[in-house]
Amino acid sequence: MPLSLIVAFWSVSILFVITPGADWAYSISAGLQHRRIIPAVVGLLCGHLGATIIVAAGVGALIAKAPIAMTLLTLFGALYLIWLGIGLLRQPAMLSSGNGPDTQAAARWALKGFYISGLNPKVFLLFLAIMPQFTLPNGPWTITLQILVLGAIHVANCASVYFLVGYASQILLRTRPYAAKLVSYFSGGLMIMIALILLTEQFLK
């Protein structure tokens, strides 16, 4: 693949990633918890990687062409975001300084991250609408391989931004418990707002 094409896709991908959304909200909430940033962000990255593999395998195009499949994906993803958002509003994530490792809790954070990004229909639509424009049908690499390379670039962008957001929120709010509570409320509200937007767009089609 030409370097210019890769750089162009990187630019589009990073613009998508730096736009605050559900992934940002989840990274921030993880930053308020001790030793939860890594599993939370890894879960988010696995969701994006899973979406990349699905699109590369051609399944994403089939999902996009099936209205009922996209509707169910949107509905399930939006309801899950609402559930997480309400949970944060009812019990805001506060700064934690737990000492002992908690494998089960870390696994739950990773699984939630996977659901948040992996069930986001916007991710699939982004890949389906944008990635093909950065592939070469007659290039030396197959389309599948090209999509996987572009997907890896996107996942790398996600990793750099989400880890930065998570650790920055932890550092900036470490000595500000009241501000941490407000940020947690903001994250929960953002998740609910994004879910409502997804539902509105779906039912207004």
C-alpha positions in Angstrom: 0.0 0.0 0.0 1.3 3.5 -0.8 2.5 5.4 2.2 0.4 8.4 1.2 -2.7 6.3 1.4 -1.8 5.0 4.8 -1.0 8.5 6.1 -4.4 9.8 4.7 -6.3 7.0 6.5 -4.4 7.7 9.7 -5.5 11.3 9.6 -9.1 10.3 9.1 -8.9 7.7 11.8 -7.3 10.0 14.4 -10.0 12.6 13.8 -12.6 10.0 14.6 -10.8 8.7 17.7 -10.2 12.2 19.3 -13.9 13.0 19.0 -15.3 12.4 22.5 -17.8 9.6 22.6 -18.7 6.5 24.5 -15.1 5.2 24.4 -13.9 8.4 25.9 -16.5 8.3 28.6 -15.6 4.7 29.5 -11.8 5.5 29.5 -12.5 8.4 31.9 -14.6 6.3 34.3 -11.8 3.7 34.2 -9.3 6.4 35.1 -11.2 7.0 38.3 -10.6 3.4 39.4 -7.3 2.0 40.6 -5.7 -0.4 38.1 -8.7 -0.4 35.8 -7.4 1.7 32.8 -5.5 -1.1 31.2 -8.2 -3.8 31.2 -10.9 -1.2 30.2 -8.9 0.1 27.2 -7.8 -3.4 26.2 -11.5 -4.3 26.1 -12.2 -1.2 23.9 -9.4 -2.1 21.6 -10.6 -5.7 21.3 -14.0 -4.4 20.2 -12.5 -2.3 17.4 -10.2 -5.2 16.4 -13.2 -7.5 16.3 -15.1 -5.0 14.1 -12.1 -4.8 11.8 -11.9 -8.6 11.4 -15.7 -8.8 10.7 -15.5 -6.1 8.0 -12.3 -7.7 6.5 -14.1 -11.1 6.4 -17.0 -9.5 4.5 -19.5 -10.1 7.2 -19.8 -6.3 7.9 -21.2 -5.7 4.4 -23.8 -8.4 5.0 -24.8 -6.8 8.3 -25.1 -3.3 6.7 -27.4 -4.7 4.0 -29.7 -6.3 6.5 -31.9 -3.6 8.0 -33.1 -5.9 10.8 -29.5 -6.8 11.8 -28.4 -3.1 12.0 -31.6 -2.2 13.9 -31.0 -5.0 16.5 -27.3 -4.0 16.7 -28.2 -0.4 17.3 -30.9 -1.2 19.8 -28.8 -3.6 21.8 -25.8 -1.3 21.8 -27.9 1.8 22.8 -29.6 0.0 25.6 -26.3 -1.3 26.9 -24.9 2.3 26.9 -28.1 3.5 28.8 -27.6 0.8 31.4 -24.0 1.7 31.9 -24.8 5.4 32.0 -27.6 5.0 34.6 -25.2 2.9 36.7 -22.6 5.8 36.7 -25.3 8.3 37.6 -26.6 6.2 40.5 -23.2 5.2 41.7 -20.5 7.6 40.3 -17.1 6.1 39.9 -14.9 7.6 42.6 -11.1 7.6 42.8 -10.0 4.3 44.2 -6.6 3.3 45.7 -7.2 -0.4 46.2 -4.1 -2.4 46.8 -4.8 -6.1 46.0 -5.3 -7.3 42.5 -8.9 -8.1 41.6 -8.9 -10.3 38.5 -12.6 -10.7 38.3 -13.2 -7.0 38.4 -10.5 -6.3 35.8 -12.1 -8.9 33.5 -15.5 -7.2 33.9 -14.0 -3.9 32.9 -12.4 -5.5 29.8 -15.7 -7.2 28.9 -17.7 -4.0 29.3 -15.1 -2.2 27.1 -15.5 -4.9 24.4 -19.2 -4.5 24.4 -19.1 -0.7 24.2 -16.9 -0.6 21.1 -17.8 -3.9 19.6 -21.5 -3.3 19.6 -21.3 0.3 18.4 -22.9 0.4 14.9 -21.1 3.6 14.2 -17.8 1.7 14.2 -19.1 -0.7 11.5 -20.5 2.1 9.4 -17.2 4.0 9.7 -15.2 1.0 8.5 -17.7 0.2 5.7 -18.0 3.8 4.5 -14.4 5.0 4.8 -12.0 2.0 4.7 -12.9 1.0 1.1 -11.9 4.5 -0.1 -8.3 3.8 1.1 -7.9 0.4 -0.5 -6.6 -0.5 -4.0 -8.8 -3.1 -5.7 -6.0 -4.0 -8.1 -3.1 -3.5 -5.7 -0.5 -6.2 -4.8 -2.3 -6.8 -1.5 -5.7 -8.4 -1.2 -8.6 -6.2 0.0 -8.8 -8.3 3.1 -5.2 -7.7 4.0 -5.4 -4.0 3.3 -8.4 -3.7 5.6 -6.6 -5.6 8.3 -3.6 -3.2 8.0 -5.9 -0.1 8.1 -7.7 -1.6 11.0 -4.4 -2.1 12.9 -3.6 1.5 12.3 -7.0 2.5 13.7 -6.6 0.3 16.8 -3.2 1.9 17.4 -4.7 5.3 17.2 -7.4 4.2 19.7 -4.8 2.8 22.1 -2.8 6.0 22.1 -5.8 8.3 22.7 -7.8 6.1 25.1 -4.8 5.4 27.4 -4.0 9.1 27.3 -7.5 10.0 28.3 -7.7 7.4 31.0 -4.4 8.3 32.7 -4.8 12.0 32.2 -8.2 11.9 34.0 -6.6 9.8 36.8 -3.7 12.3 37.3 -5.8 15.5 37.0 -8.5 14.3 39.3 -6.4 12.4 41.8 -6.6 15.2 44.4 -10.1 16.5 43.4 -12.7 14.0 44.6 -15.6 16.4 44.0 -14.4 17.1 40.4 -14.0 13.3 39.9 -17.6 12.8 40.9 -18.8 15.5 38.5 -16.7 13.9 35.7 -18.3 10.6 36.5 -21.7 12.1 36.2 -20.6 13.7 32.9 -19.4 10.3 31.6 -22.7 8.6 32.5 -24.7 11.4 30.9 -22.6 11.3 27.8 -23.2 7.5 27.4 -27.0 8.0 27.8 -27.0 11.0 25.3 -25.1 9.0 22.7 -27.5 6.1 23.1 -30.5 8.3 22.7 -28.9 9.8 19.5 -28.4 6.3 18.1 -32.0 5.4 18.9 -33.3 8.6 17.4 -31.3 8.2 14.2 -32.5 4.6 13.9 -36.2 5.3 14.3 -36.2 8.4 12.1 -34.9 6.5 9.1 
